[in-house]
Amino acid sequence: MKAILNICCGLDIHKESIVACILKGMPDEDVTVIR
């Protein structure tokens, strides 16, 4: 499968907290993780 995005975000939602994780980088390179 071919990657088409170079940035994406995921949310982990709980009763007491919300955590966002952003992955940024070109599909064929290592990514930068921002939490």
MOPAC internal coordinates of N, CA, C and O (Angstrom, degrees):
PM7 1SCF
backbone

  N    0.0000 0     0.00 0     0.00 0    0    0    0
  C    1.4466 1     0.00 0     0.00 0    1    0    0
  C    1.5207 1   109.10 1     0.00 0    2    1    0
  O    1.2310 1   120.13 1   -43.91 1    3    2    1
  N    1.3049 1   117.35 1   136.09 1    3    2    1
  C    1.4570 1   122.60 1  -178.07 1    5    3    2
  C    1.5327 1   110.34 1   -89.66 1    6    5    3
  O    1.2310 1   120.45 1   -50.01 1    7    6    5
  N    1.3323 1   116.75 1   129.99 1    7    6    5
  C    1.4672 1   121.04 1   175.03 1    9    7    6
  C    1.5229 1   109.04 1   -74.89 1   10    9    7
  O    1.2310 1   120.56 1   -45.05 1   11   10    9
  N    1.3197 1   116.53 1   134.95 1   11   10    9
  C    1.4673 1   119.85 1  -178.25 1   13   11   10
  C    1.5240 1   112.72 1  -117.57 1   14   13   11
  O    1.2310 1   119.51 1   171.82 1   15   14   13
  N    1.3236 1   118.53 1    -8.18 1   15   14   13
  C    1.4577 1   121.96 1  -179.71 1   17   15   14
  C    1.5150 1   109.98 1  -114.84 1   18   17   15
  O    1.2310 1   120.09 1   -34.60 1   19   18   17
  N    1.3493 1   117.43 1   145.40 1   19   18   17
  C    1.4637 1   119.13 1   176.16 1   21   19   18
  C    1.5186 1   111.35 1  -109.96 1   22   21   19
  O    1.2310 1   119.76 1  -173.54 1   23   22   21
  N    1.3401 1   118.06 1     6.46 1   23   22   21
  C    1.4587 1   121.93 1   173.18 1   25   23   22
  C    1.5348 1   107.82 1  -151.79 1   26   25   23
  O    1.2310 1   120.73 1   -41.79 1   27   26   25
  N    1.3317 1   116.22 1   138.21 1   27   26   25
  C    1.4602 1   119.92 1   176.31 1   29   27   26
  C    1.5230 1   108.87 1  -150.40 1   30   29   27
  O    1.2310 1   120.93 1   -17.23 1   31   30   29
  N    1.3286 1   115.82 1   162.77 1   31   30   29
  C    1.4548 1   121.46 1  -176.94 1   33   31   30
  C    1.5184 1   108.88 1  -134.94 1   34   33   31
  O    1.2310 1   120.98 1   -37.10 1   35   34   33
  N    1.3333 1   115.74 1   142.90 1   35   34   33
  C    1.4568 1   121.09 1   174.28 1   37   35   34
  C    1.5152 1   109.45 1  -126.33 1   38   37   35
  O    1.2310 1   120.48 1   -32.45 1   39   38   37
  N    1.3312 1   116.69 1   147.55 1   39   38   37
  C    1.4548 1   121.63 1   177.92 1   41   39   38
  C    1.5149 1   109.40 1  -118.60 1   42   41   39
  O    1.2310 1   120.53 1   -42.83 1   43   42   41
  N    1.3376 1   116.59 1   137.17 1   43   42   41
  C    1.4547 1   123.78 1   174.57 1   45   43   42
  C    1.5303 1   106.19 1  -115.94 1   46   45   43
  O    1.2310 1   120.47 1   -73.08 1   47   46   45
  N    1.3248 1   116.71 1   106.92 1   47   46   45
  C    1.4646 1   121.66 1  -171.57 1   49   47   46
  C    1.5276 1   110.20 1  -108.39 1   50   49   47
  O    1.2310 1   121.16 1   -53.84 1   51   50   49
  N    1.3338 1   115.39 1   126.16 1   51   50   49
  C    1.4599 1   123.20 1   177.42 1   53   51   50
  C    1.5237 1   108.65 1  -126.45 1   54   53   51
  O    1.2310 1   120.11 1    -4.10 1   55   54   53
  N    1.3217 1   117.40 1   175.90 1   55   54   53
  C    1.4652 1   120.72 1   178.89 1   57   55   54
  C    1.5216 1   112.24 1   -61.97 1   58   57   55
  O    1.2310 1   120.29 1   141.42 1   59   58   57
  N    1.3360 1   117.05 1   -38.58 1   59   58   57
  C    1.4661 1   121.45 1  -172.59 1   61   59   58
  C    1.5247 1   114.15 1  -104.74 1   62   61   59
  O    1.2310 1   119.58 1   168.96 1   63   62   61
  N    1.3273 1   118.41 1   -11.04 1   63   62   61
  C    1.4699 1   119.19 1  -175.27 1   65   63   62
  C    1.5293 1   111.03 1  -153.71 1   66   65   63
  O    1.2310 1   121.87 1   -20.63 1   67   66   65
  N    1.3229 1   114.03 1   159.37 1   67   66   65
  C    1.4616 1   122.81 1   172.70 1   69   67   66
  C    1.5294 1   107.35 1  -132.78 1   70   69   67
  O    1.2310 1   120.21 1   -50.66 1   71   70   69
  N    1.3249 1   117.20 1   129.34 1   71   70   69
  C    1.4561 1   122.09 1   179.30 1   73   71   70
  C    1.5224 1   108.54 1  -120.84 1   74   73   71
  O    1.2310 1   120.62 1   -49.29 1   75   74   73
  N    1.3382 1   116.42 1   130.71 1   75   74   73
  C    1.4638 1   121.67 1   176.63 1   77   75   74
  C    1.5189 1   108.38 1  -110.43 1   78   77   75
  O    1.2310 1   120.36 1   -39.96 1   79   78   77
  N    1.3143 1   116.91 1   140.04 1   79   78   77
  C    1.4561 1   122.90 1   176.72 1   81   79   78
  C    1.5210 1   107.61 1  -128.45 1   82   81   79
  O    1.2310 1   120.85 1   -53.65 1   83   82   81
  N    1.3387 1   115.98 1   126.35 1   83   82   81
  C    1.4621 1   121.32 1   179.69 1   85   83   82
  C    1.5226 1   108.70 1  -112.46 1   86   85   83
  O    1.2310 1   120.26 1   -51.83 1   87   86   85
  N    1.3226 1   117.11 1   128.17 1   87   86   85
  C    1.4599 1   122.87 1   175.02 1   89   87   86
  C    1.5189 1   107.18 1  -107.52 1   90   89   87
  O    1.2310 1   120.90 1   -54.30 1   91   90   89
  N    1.3353 1   115.89 1   125.70 1   91   90   89
  C    1.4585 1   120.17 1  -176.02 1   93   91   90
  C    1.5231 1   109.18 1  -132.67 1   94   93   91
  O    1.2310 1   120.17 1   -49.66 1   95   94   93
  N    1.3093 1   117.28 1   130.34 1   95   94   93
  C    1.4535 1   122.03 1   177.79 1   97   95   94
  C    1.5196 1   110.61 1   156.82 1   98   97   95
  O    1.2310 1   120.87 1   -15.16 1   99   98   97
  N    1.3090 1   115.95 1   164.84 1   99   98   97
  C    1.4543 1   120.91 1   178.30 1  101   99   98
  C    1.5265 1   108.90 1   -73.10 1  102  101   99
  O    1.2310 1   119.58 1   -31.78 1  103  102  101
  N    1.3309 1   118.41 1   148.22 1  103  102  101
  C    1.4645 1   121.34 1  -175.61 1  105  103  102
  C    1.5296 1   114.63 1   -57.19 1  106  105  103
  O    1.2310 1   119.09 1   149.74 1  107  106  105
  N    1.3175 1   119.33 1   -30.26 1  107  106  105
  C    1.4608 1   121.32 1  -177.62 1  109  107  106
  C    1.5303 1   113.00 1   -98.13 1  110  109  107
  O    1.2310 1   119.22 1  -168.64 1  111  110  109
  N    1.3240 1   119.10 1    11.36 1  111  110  109
  C    1.4665 1   123.27 1   179.98 1  113  111  110
  C    1.5246 1   109.93 1  -124.02 1  114  113  111
  O    1.2310 1   120.39 1   -10.27 1  115  114  113
  N    1.3449 1   116.85 1   169.73 1  115  114  113
  C    1.4502 1   120.74 1   174.58 1  117  115  114
  C    1.5205 1   108.82 1   -65.22 1  118  117  115
  O    1.2310 1   120.87 1   -31.12 1  119  118  117
  N    1.3285 1   115.94 1   148.88 1  119  118  117
  C    1.4607 1   120.46 1  -177.46 1  121  119  118
  C    1.5301 1   110.74 1  -100.52 1  122  121  119
  O    1.2310 1   120.73 1   -22.86 1  123  122  121
  N    1.3237 1   116.21 1   157.14 1  123  122  121
  C    1.4588 1   123.64 1   172.42 1  125  123  122
  C    1.5210 1   107.02 1   -99.23 1  126  125  123
  O    1.2310 1   120.52 1   -51.33 1  127  126  125
  N    1.3371 1   116.62 1   128.67 1  127  126  125
  C    1.4547 1   121.26 1   179.63 1  129  127  126
  C    1.5268 1   108.45 1  -103.94 1  130  129  127
  O    1.2310 1   120.75 1   -52.27 1  131  130  129
  N    1.3411 1   116.18 1   127.73 1  131  130  129
  C    1.4749 1   122.84 1   179.24 1  133  131  130
  C    1.5226 1   106.38 1  -121.27 1  134  133  131
  O    1.2310 1   120.84 1   -57.38 1  135  134  133
  N    1.3504 1   116.00 1   122.62 1  135  134  133
  C    1.4686 1   120.03 1   179.14 1  137  135  134
  C    1.4855 1   110.04 1  -119.62 1  138  137  135
  O    1.2310 1   120.10 1   180.00 1  139  138  137

